[in-house]
Each structure stands twice: as C-alpha cells, then as structure tokens.
Amino acid sequence: MPSAFHSLLLPAIRNPKPSRRRGRGRGGSKRPKKTTKSKNRLADAAAGDATSFHLKTSARAGPGGAGSGRRGGGGCLVQPLGNLLLLGGGEGGGGNLRDAGLGALRPLPDDVLLDVLGLLAARDLARLSAASRALYVVASHDPLWRALVLDELGGDFAFSGSWRATYIAAASGGRAHLLPPRGLEIRGFYSDYLFQSWLCANMEMRPEWLHRDTIERRRGMSVEQFVSEFEEPNRPVLLEGCLESWPALQKWTREHLLKVSAGKEFAVGPVSMTLDRYLQYADNVQEERPLYLFDAKFTEKVPEMGRDYEVPAYFREDLFGVLGEERPDHRWVIIGPAGSGSSFHVDPNSTSAWNAVIKGAKKWVMFPPEVVPPGVHPSADGAEVTSPVSIMEWFMNFYGACKTWEKRPVECICRAGEVVFVPNGWWHLVINLEESIAITQNYVSRRNLLNVLDFLKRPNASELVSGTTDRVNLHDKFLNAIDMTYPGMIKQLELEAQQKAAARKKKVSLWESAVDANTGGFKFSF
Amino acid sequence: MATGSGAAAAAADAEEKESGSRMITLTSNEGKAFVVTEASARQSATIRSMVDDGGCVDKGFPLPNVDSKTLARVIQYCDEHGNKEAHTVDERAALAKFDKDFIAELDADKAFLYDVTMAANYLHIQGLFALTTQCIADTIKGKTPEEIRTAFGIEYDLTAQDEEEIKEEDTHA
C-alpha cells in the first residue's frame, strides 16, 4: 500500500521524519518561509500553499485518525471541500466519496453526523465503518474513539498512537498485535470540518503568533514595588529570577517525578491517570485538544513535590487560608505536551494567580477584564466563561482580528524559571510550546479581598463559585473567618476604597468617565 | 427549564413573566411568517441570545436556512416546551409523552427528520437536537453493515480487500 504521505494535500510533509521528537529540534531544519495573507485558510491548504501552514514533523498521515502515524500505517485522507472544486469533479471523476457512501444521511452536515455517531457504542461504530468507504472515514474520526476510551476505561488505558487503536487494543484483551491494526487508505473524501480538525491537531504554531512580547518583565523587584506597580493597578507582569530557591527546577526530571509519584493517580481532564500512563499518552498523541494533567491535590498525594517549591515572596498573603480545610482549591501542578493548554477563561472566584514554569515554555495571551477576547461569548450571568473554540482554532481564526483593536492583548512566552502574574478578572489563553511542567496558585490578598467577597455574594453563586463543595455558604464562612482572624480589616479596606474612588472621581474628566461607561469597565464593589 | 438553585429559578420565572406577553415573528426562507410567544422562541439559544442582545424583537427574525414545513414542526416542539409548565411529575410525563409521539411521527419520514435535525442544530434547540440525533442513532444501532446499507440506501463501494481488513479490525472492537 502506498504511503499515505503521498497525498496531494500534504505538500508540507516533504521530509517526514520517522521519529517523533516533540518540542525539540523544531525549526532547525526548516527554511524560513514567507507568509501570505489569505481569507480562505482551508483553500490555501487545499491549493498546496505550504507557506500557510507548517505541519508538525510528526504529523499524522491524514485526518480520520484510523492509522497510526508512527507506524506509517494507512489513513483516511480527508481533504477540504475546496479541493474537489479545484480538481473539477474529483480524482478520477469520482466526485466526493461522501455522496454515494452516506446514502440518505448525505444531507446531514459533518458536525451533525459526528454528533449522531457520538451516541453509538464501539460495536456500532465498527459496523458502520464496514458499510461504505465514506462511513469508514467518518466512523474513524478519532475524537469519537477518545470519548469511548475515556468513558469505558477512564484513565486505565495504554495509548497506542490513536484513540481508535487504543480502544481496539484494549478490547482485544490488551494483547499486543503481531501486526498493528491498520486503517484503510481512502481518498476522495472532502470535508472542511474533518479537515480543520485534523489541521488543528497537526499544525505548528506560526511564528507571527509567537513573536509579539508586550508584557512587562521585572527582575529583583521588591514586594512593595510589585504591589504598587502591578497588584494594585491589576496589571500583568512577568517575573524573572524569583524561582532560584526552588529545588523543583533542578530535580523535576521525568525520572524523578515518575519515581516519587509511583502508584499515585493525577487528575487528567475527566479521568485520573498515573504519571507513566499519562506520559506515554503525551509522547504519542497528536490531537486538537490534548488531555492536560491538572491536579489540585498533588501536594497531598506526593508531599515531596510540595516541598520542592515555595510561594514567591510577592504572593505570600493568602487570605483564603483562614478557611483551613474548607478553602477552595488553590494550587495545581500542570503537565502537558506541546499543543496542550487552556483556551480563554477567567480564573475562578475572582482570584488572582501566578504561574511558574519549571520545564518547557508557555505562550500567553491576556486581555483585561473589560475586553472580551474575539471568538469568546460569555453568558450574561457570567456562569459560563469558556471559549467554544480550541486554542489552535482561536489562533487560526481570531488572533489576527485583534491586530487593529485599541486594547491589544498582553502577550509573552514564559520559559523555565519565569513566573507570570495573572491579575484577577483577566482573560487568558495559555498553550505549551513544548512539553511543560508548571505550578500555579490562585490567591486572595488584601488587594482583591473585597472583590472576591463581592463575587462570592452574587445571587447565582451556586453556579459561579468553583473549587469547593459548599458553593452557597462560602461567602459567609469566608467573611466570618476573616473577621475573626483579622478584626477590622474589611472595614478598613472599604474605607480605603471609598477614599480612592473619591480621589479618582476628582481626577477623571467627564470624557474619560463616559468612555469607561461605554466599555462597561470592570466594577470594583465600592 | 431545569435550574440549579432557588434563586436562579426565581430569576427565570420573573424573566418569563416579563417576557411572556411579547410575541416574536420568525420568517421561513419562503417568506412565511410565524408568530410565536417569546417563551417558545427562547427554546432556541440562537434566538434567545439575539433577543437578549437587545435585538430586533419588533422586526422579527428571518431564518434563511429553514423552510416553512420544517419551521412549523420546530415551532410545534418549541410551543410545547416553552409555553407549558414542567414542574410536577404529571406535567413532565405529559412532555415526555409529547416527545415520544413527536419523534415517532418524524421517524416515519427520514428526509423530514434530517431537515428538523439540521434546523434544531442551526437554531441551537438543545432538547430537540438531542431527540432527533438519538432517533437517527437508534436507526443505526444493532445493524450489520449490510442492514445499514439497506436502511440508508448506501452504495457498496468497498473492495474485497477493504472488507477483509475491516473485518480484522472489527473482531477487536
């Protein structure tokens, strides 16, 4: 069977490398390429415009995910619809394989068809794949199999290059196949939806998404300076050289973490997994939204990990600490492969946060509270603040949109040994540029205490408050505990806030306040 | 509408009372106008967000992707779910019965079922979309590849070798 790499579609993989070395050596062998502007990105890819997309050197054979790229097996070569038009009727006059192969299901758009297939059990999906070539392509869509694996096996799976292969391997009793299950090579299926999904899983971050660096960087700043220049005005900053005392920076190699965490399971998306299983997955996965290890209880599970870092001096005040055991989740270890990350969101309970990179590198894009990022549609009550689009989709479709905005995002790449301060209410997107390990903590200091109390008091607190089991009573508990531990603090802060507001009112001109009203400026509860 | 807390339910009730008297016009791609209650129209997340964005309630909403026959059927669902209460056990049972009859009738006319599915998708009517996609999935469930081809009028285009390889995979899944 000819290699799937020979597809007309994929001119960018001219030098497929046999090995998958994620995040290393990338770019070294690549010639700089000029960029072209185009409205129709899918058509660019269709026309073989290699300048538009750099596929990862480890790119899968093709969308559909049936084959394992590593083994060079077959694959379904889904192509964007534009290709069919360019070819004037399709390869060999066959037209779109989709039409005849779906029969009566043909009118359903691909996303709806996949929603239907998402309701099927593995056995039905497998039978569907044997009904026609087109159904084979659709039923092999790897996210369908990801849902089945996570649903049926939880975190107890050995990732085998694709979710479909993982499911099949598990279903056959976990025995290793003499010959790995190989997908059929099917050409002539044209689908923008499946193609985009494949593209987002396999493309590199483009250089123009990475070079903009607008965050303020500071080294050796005093805590007082941090408070007055960044925390009080609620502005992001990147802190250099403040992790020098962390043993984690030297100690946290894969081998070390595997050893100290042996037998412990970490939270990974909807499931929990041991670190060795997760790393096996992370080393071999190529998908649009990789599972992310994000665990709030890591210091309880592996106390040694808790001893390998300390909270930087700037963030030591931790008022949620007055709640003791009842405090909301506040610290996480984050591990993920290149391409993993968090799409746009605002951090929980109106807290501020810091994020320290121990290994790897993260690209950050941040918007101030009053600027909703393009492509993000928060619900009116603020209960849902998640972005519907994947990170790659956001860069592909929306990053360019904010070029002309008056309030442009704050951006940076945060590398090992550096810390990003995320002020409360700021929207942020983070993507790992290589395999990364980080620690993040959310905290309340007296600078945002009133703010957090106000958030917890909202009428729909039961939907908004997160990280705790007792969502409704958190406000009262927190308020009482603060009053007990720090009598008079809240009154004092309210007084200071009033004075500041009054002072500012005098300064602010009528025009400025009008502008502020228009943008729906972030409200402190003065 | 199911709500998580008493406060949210109260807010939703207040909202419904306030908007209950408003009527909204939906126009099919054939230019036919359908006047529905706002509660009915709010079954569609698409229309709901347009209304909440201070939208053009007076002007009405043209729906260029939906024909009259499909829109009438979609509205039938929205009226039932938007205008009727679903608080008591009896009320919920009545709605479940409505859904069952509604989908049974659609299932008898597959082409129409797909039209309604696509309209539910376009208008983001979650309950209706769940109902119709489940119905299509149920048609696929438990069938052999041959039976699937017959049920959907699918052309047989796999080679003998393809079949052999798929069978090999199938025995594992």
Chai-1 contact restraints between the chains, C-beta under 6 A:
chainA,res_idxA,chainB,res_idxB,connection_type,confidence,min_distance_angstrom,max_distance_angstrom,comment,restraint_id
A,A100,B,E155,contact,1.0,0.0,6.0,A-B,restraint_1
A,G103,B,F152,contact,1.0,0.0,6.0,A-B,restraint_2
A,G103,B,G153,contact,1.0,0.0,6.0,A-B,restraint_3
A,G103,B,I154,contact,1.0,0.0,6.0,A-B,restraint_4
A,A104,B,K110,contact,1.0,0.0,6.0,A-B,restraint_5
A,A104,B,F152,contact,1.0,0.0,6.0,A-B,restraint_6
A,A104,B,G153,contact,1.0,0.0,6.0,A-B,restraint_7
A,L105,B,F152,contact,1.0,0.0,6.0,A-B,restraint_8
A,P107,B,Y114,contact,1.0,0.0,6.0,A-B,restraint_9
A,L108,B,Y114,contact,1.0,0.0,6.0,A-B,restraint_10
A,V112,B,N121,contact,1.0,0.0,6.0,A-B,restraint_11
A,D115,B,T133,contact,1.0,0.0,6.0,A-B,restraint_12
A,V116,B,T133,contact,1.0,0.0,6.0,A-B,restraint_13
A,V116,B,I136,contact,1.0,0.0,6.0,A-B,restraint_14
A,V116,B,A137,contact,1.0,0.0,6.0,A-B,restraint_15
A,L119,B,Q134,contact,1.0,0.0,6.0,A-B,restraint_16
A,L119,B,A137,contact,1.0,0.0,6.0,A-B,restraint_17
A,L120,B,A137,contact,1.0,0.0,6.0,A-B,restraint_18
A,A122,B,A173,contact,1.0,0.0,6.0,A-B,restraint_19
A,D124,B,I140,contact,1.0,0.0,6.0,A-B,restraint_20
A,D124,B,K141,contact,1.0,0.0,6.0,A-B,restraint_21
A,A126,B,D170,contact,1.0,0.0,6.0,A-B,restraint_22
A,A126,B,A173,contact,1.0,0.0,6.0,A-B,restraint_23
A,R127,B,P145,contact,1.0,0.0,6.0,A-B,restraint_24
A,S129,B,I166,contact,1.0,0.0,6.0,A-B,restraint_25
A,A130,B,P145,contact,1.0,0.0,6.0,A-B,restraint_26
A,A130,B,I166,contact,1.0,0.0,6.0,A-B,restraint_27
A,A131,B,P145,contact,1.0,0.0,6.0,A-B,restraint_28
A,A131,B,I148,contact,1.0,0.0,6.0,A-B,restraint_29
A,A131,B,R149,contact,1.0,0.0,6.0,A-B,restraint_30
A,A131,B,I154,contact,1.0,0.0,6.0,A-B,restraint_31
A,S132,B,I154,contact,1.0,0.0,6.0,A-B,restraint_32
A,S132,B,D157,contact,1.0,0.0,6.0,A-B,restraint_33
A,R133,B,D157,contact,1.0,0.0,6.0,A-B,restraint_34
A,I168,B,H172,contact,1.0,0.0,6.0,A-B,restraint_35
A,I168,B,A173,contact,1.0,0.0,6.0,A-B,restraint_36
A,A171,B,H172,contact,1.0,0.0,6.0,A-B,restraint_37
A,A171,B,A173,contact,1.0,0.0,6.0,A-B,restraint_38
A,S172,B,H172,contact,1.0,0.0,6.0,A-B,restraint_39
A,P181,B,E169,contact,1.0,0.0,6.0,A-B,restraint_40
A,L184,B,D162,contact,1.0,0.0,6.0,A-B,restraint_41
A,P459,B,A7,contact,1.0,0.0,6.0,A-B,restraint_42
A,N460,B,A8,contact,1.0,0.0,6.0,A-B,restraint_43
A,S462,B,G4,contact,1.0,0.0,6.0,A-B,restraint_44
A,S462,B,S5,contact,1.0,0.0,6.0,A-B,restraint_45
A,E463,B,G4,contact,1.0,0.0,6.0,A-B,restraint_46
